[in-house]
Amino acid sequence: MAVRKRSALAARRAAAGYTQESFAVAMCLDRTTVGRWELGKSEPQTWQRPKLTEVLGVTPGQLDEILRQTQEQAERSAGSATEDPVGKPAPRPSAPTEATGVRLDIGAPQISDWAAVYATPPADLQERRLWVTDEEVGVAAGMLAMFRQLDHTHGARSFAPQVRSYIAGELDSLLARPAADERVARHRARVTVGFLELAGYQAVDTGSPAQAQAYYQRALALTTATNDQAYGAYLVAVNLGHLALHCDEPQTALRWASSAHAAAGTATSPATRSAITAVVARANARLGRESEATKLILQAEELLGTANPQEEPDWIRYFTPAYLADEVAHCWHDLGHAPAARTQLAEALDGVGRDKVRRLAIDAALLASTWLRTGDLDQACATGLDAVAYAARTGSGRCVERVAGVLVELDAHAGCAPVQDLREYTRAVLPEADRLALTMARGA
């Protein structure tokens, strides 16, 4: 019987002193993932490669060559295996067409890769490694709370690098060690998902939607691995759904949020179901489906009315009536009902909290737009001044975009004194919004 030649990746792994199992432990992977890599059936994800070069002791260029050789060998082996008795190659299925735009493959290989966080190392390795304790996870949870507050107040530009650094350093180190027990493992998973969710949101805020999707997919993979269906449904609807809306893909948002809505089920907490339902409503509103959006808004309000904050998961407790009012306001605005949107924005601005500066800036900009739509130029400019003042206190790209959008809407009234005052104030305290408005106006 022929002996299968070891692939270049397998050879390098063995030369580094690892068995498949010990290598999987060093990489925080499942052994089956290592097997797929060495068989050329899949390749390491981009975010795994820096650690892979470190464990194997190779440079990035050497790793690329190892993976290329492994893939070529796998293709040669597959070619010989698919020959029929007379030497003709068997037909192969055609490759799927490459998708365009914002897409999510929830069956992607990284799901099983992230599941390896919870793989149990062999006994001899366990004895030489420190167990992760609940106290350590508690420290990480405290860091997450701090970073979230900084993000709410100051936007992503100032603190996104620190969040990414924390994930790649302290958090990945925490994930590389075995948990003391199942409860600690689940707590660690929740904190990790929270960090990935925050990093994704910050990527949106700094204009990197593709990077945001990558973070959200990693988070989703971890909720899948730990069977956390409620948090997974939330990620698909609220994070990925909002991302699709941000990228002006309402059909994609509707598909994702609707699938999450169906998967969440009645076992999911009321606030979680309310947040998911609100995103489905927003997608319908963006598509002009007023009847469906109205029905879903009422459902979301009813669900949130039954929620007990003390019984809700900690990651959804932020979703208060003020946050739902913000979602509803966007629905009415997209449907062209400015007065109804203003009513909801008043509740949102009053209840979201003075420390949520980015949210205040975004809602104030939307409120200015509603006043302009009903012909009240003075109110639009007065509220626009509030939006600029809030936005100037953050490093938020989304706030800059929203303010710039209001300025573009006001261009038709450029000769009016209130508009000129607003423009001068923006140039003084938020010049990037003024520059973006000029660019947007030229593009229009």
KAPE-V763232 format. One record per residue. N is the residue number from 1. SS is DSSP state (H for helix, E for strand, L for the rest). Layout:
# KAPE-V763232
n=N ss=SS
n=N ss=SS
This chain:
# KAPE-V763232
n=1 ss=L
n=2 ss=L
n=3 ss=L
n=4 ss=L
n=5 ss=L
n=6 ss=L
n=7 ss=L
n=8 ss=H
n=9 ss=H
n=10 ss=H
n=11 ss=H
n=12 ss=H
n=13 ss=H
n=14 ss=H
n=15 ss=H
n=16 ss=L
n=17 ss=L
n=18 ss=L
n=19 ss=L
n=20 ss=H
n=21 ss=H
n=22 ss=H
n=23 ss=H
n=24 ss=H
n=25 ss=H
n=26 ss=H
n=27 ss=H
n=28 ss=L
n=29 ss=L
n=30 ss=L
n=31 ss=H
n=32 ss=H
n=33 ss=H
n=34 ss=H
n=35 ss=H
n=36 ss=H
n=37 ss=H
n=38 ss=H
n=39 ss=L
n=40 ss=L
n=41 ss=L
n=42 ss=L
n=43 ss=L
n=44 ss=L
n=45 ss=L
n=46 ss=H
n=47 ss=H
n=48 ss=H
n=49 ss=H
n=50 ss=H
n=51 ss=H
n=52 ss=H
n=53 ss=H
n=54 ss=H
n=55 ss=H
n=56 ss=H
n=57 ss=L
n=58 ss=L
n=59 ss=L
n=60 ss=H
n=61 ss=H
n=62 ss=H
n=63 ss=H
n=64 ss=H
n=65 ss=H
n=66 ss=H
n=67 ss=H
n=68 ss=H
n=69 ss=H
n=70 ss=H
n=71 ss=H
n=72 ss=H
n=73 ss=H
n=74 ss=H
n=75 ss=H
n=76 ss=H
n=77 ss=H
n=78 ss=H
n=79 ss=H
n=80 ss=H
n=81 ss=H
n=82 ss=L
n=83 ss=E
n=84 ss=L
n=85 ss=L
n=86 ss=L
n=87 ss=L
n=88 ss=L
n=89 ss=E
n=90 ss=L
n=91 ss=L
n=92 ss=L
n=93 ss=L
n=94 ss=L
n=95 ss=L
n=96 ss=L
n=97 ss=L
n=98 ss=L
n=99 ss=L
n=100 ss=L
n=101 ss=L
n=102 ss=L
n=103 ss=L
n=104 ss=L
n=105 ss=L
n=106 ss=L
n=107 ss=L
n=108 ss=L
n=109 ss=L
n=110 ss=H
n=111 ss=H
n=112 ss=H
n=113 ss=H
n=114 ss=H
n=115 ss=H
n=116 ss=H
n=117 ss=H
n=118 ss=H
n=119 ss=L
n=120 ss=L
n=121 ss=L
n=122 ss=L
n=123 ss=H
n=124 ss=H
n=125 ss=H
n=126 ss=H
n=127 ss=L
n=128 ss=L
n=129 ss=L
n=130 ss=L
n=131 ss=L
n=132 ss=E
n=133 ss=L
n=134 ss=H
n=135 ss=H
n=136 ss=H
n=137 ss=H
n=138 ss=H
n=139 ss=H
n=140 ss=H
n=141 ss=H
n=142 ss=H
n=143 ss=H
n=144 ss=H
n=145 ss=H
n=146 ss=H
n=147 ss=H
n=148 ss=H
n=149 ss=H
n=150 ss=H
n=151 ss=H
n=152 ss=H
n=153 ss=H
n=154 ss=H
n=155 ss=L
n=156 ss=L
n=157 ss=L
n=158 ss=L
n=159 ss=L
n=160 ss=H
n=161 ss=H
n=162 ss=H
n=163 ss=H
n=164 ss=H
n=165 ss=H
n=166 ss=H
n=167 ss=H
n=168 ss=H
n=169 ss=H
n=170 ss=H
n=171 ss=H
n=172 ss=H
n=173 ss=H
n=174 ss=H
n=175 ss=H
n=176 ss=L
n=177 ss=L
n=178 ss=L
n=179 ss=E
n=180 ss=L
n=181 ss=L
n=182 ss=H
n=183 ss=H
n=184 ss=H
n=185 ss=H
n=186 ss=H
n=187 ss=H
n=188 ss=H
n=189 ss=H
n=190 ss=H
n=191 ss=H
n=192 ss=H
n=193 ss=H
n=194 ss=H
n=195 ss=H
n=196 ss=H
n=197 ss=H
n=198 ss=H
n=199 ss=H
n=200 ss=H
n=201 ss=H
n=202 ss=H
n=203 ss=H
n=204 ss=H
n=205 ss=H
n=206 ss=L
n=207 ss=L
n=208 ss=L
n=209 ss=H
n=210 ss=H
n=211 ss=H
n=212 ss=H
n=213 ss=H
n=214 ss=H
n=215 ss=H
n=216 ss=H
n=217 ss=H
n=218 ss=H
n=219 ss=H
n=220 ss=H
n=221 ss=H
n=222 ss=H
n=223 ss=H
n=224 ss=H
n=225 ss=H
n=226 ss=L
n=227 ss=L
n=228 ss=L
n=229 ss=H
n=230 ss=H
n=231 ss=H
n=232 ss=H
n=233 ss=H
n=234 ss=H
n=235 ss=H
n=236 ss=H
n=237 ss=H
n=238 ss=H
n=239 ss=H
n=240 ss=H
n=241 ss=H
n=242 ss=H
n=243 ss=H
n=244 ss=H
n=245 ss=H
n=246 ss=H
n=247 ss=L
n=248 ss=L
n=249 ss=L
n=250 ss=H
n=251 ss=H
n=252 ss=H
n=253 ss=H
n=254 ss=H
n=255 ss=H
n=256 ss=H
n=257 ss=H
n=258 ss=H
n=259 ss=H
n=260 ss=H
n=261 ss=H
n=262 ss=H
n=263 ss=H
n=264 ss=H
n=265 ss=L
n=266 ss=L
n=267 ss=L
n=268 ss=L
n=269 ss=L
n=270 ss=H
n=271 ss=H
n=272 ss=H
n=273 ss=H
n=274 ss=H
n=275 ss=H
n=276 ss=H
n=277 ss=H
n=278 ss=H
n=279 ss=H
n=280 ss=H
n=281 ss=H
n=282 ss=H
n=283 ss=H
n=284 ss=H
n=285 ss=H
n=286 ss=H
n=287 ss=L
n=288 ss=L
n=289 ss=L
n=290 ss=H
n=291 ss=H
n=292 ss=H
n=293 ss=H
n=294 ss=H
n=295 ss=H
n=296 ss=H
n=297 ss=H
n=298 ss=H
n=299 ss=H
n=300 ss=H
n=301 ss=H
n=302 ss=H
n=303 ss=H
n=304 ss=H
n=305 ss=H
n=306 ss=L
n=307 ss=L
n=308 ss=L
n=309 ss=H
n=310 ss=H
n=311 ss=H
n=312 ss=L
n=313 ss=L
n=314 ss=H
n=315 ss=H
n=316 ss=H
n=317 ss=L
n=318 ss=L
n=319 ss=L
n=320 ss=L
n=321 ss=H
n=322 ss=H
n=323 ss=H
n=324 ss=H
n=325 ss=H
n=326 ss=H
n=327 ss=H
n=328 ss=H
n=329 ss=H
n=330 ss=H
n=331 ss=H
n=332 ss=H
n=333 ss=H
n=334 ss=H
n=335 ss=L
n=336 ss=L
n=337 ss=L
n=338 ss=H
n=339 ss=H
n=340 ss=H
n=341 ss=H
n=342 ss=H
n=343 ss=H
n=344 ss=H
n=345 ss=H
n=346 ss=H
n=347 ss=H
n=348 ss=H
n=349 ss=H
n=350 ss=H
n=351 ss=H
n=352 ss=L
n=353 ss=L
n=354 ss=L
n=355 ss=L
n=356 ss=L
n=357 ss=H
n=358 ss=H
n=359 ss=H
n=360 ss=H
n=361 ss=H
n=362 ss=H
n=363 ss=H
n=364 ss=H
n=365 ss=H
n=366 ss=H
n=367 ss=H
n=368 ss=H
n=369 ss=H
n=370 ss=H
n=371 ss=H
n=372 ss=H
n=373 ss=H
n=374 ss=L
n=375 ss=L
n=376 ss=L
n=377 ss=H
n=378 ss=H
n=379 ss=H
n=380 ss=H
n=381 ss=H
n=382 ss=H
n=383 ss=H
n=384 ss=H
n=385 ss=H
n=386 ss=H
n=387 ss=H
n=388 ss=H
n=389 ss=H
n=390 ss=H
n=391 ss=H
n=392 ss=H
n=393 ss=L
n=394 ss=L
n=395 ss=L
n=396 ss=L
n=397 ss=H
n=398 ss=H
n=399 ss=H
n=400 ss=H
n=401 ss=H
n=402 ss=H
n=403 ss=H
n=404 ss=H
n=405 ss=H
n=406 ss=H
n=407 ss=H
n=408 ss=H
n=409 ss=H
n=410 ss=H
n=411 ss=H
n=412 ss=H
n=413 ss=H
n=414 ss=L
n=415 ss=L
n=416 ss=L
n=417 ss=H
n=418 ss=H
n=419 ss=H
n=420 ss=H
n=421 ss=H
n=422 ss=H
n=423 ss=H
n=424 ss=H
n=425 ss=H
n=426 ss=H
n=427 ss=H
n=428 ss=H
n=429 ss=H
n=430 ss=L
n=431 ss=H
n=432 ss=H
n=433 ss=H
n=434 ss=H
n=435 ss=H
n=436 ss=H
n=437 ss=H
n=438 ss=H
n=439 ss=H
n=440 ss=H
n=441 ss=H
n=442 ss=H
n=443 ss=H
n=444 ss=L
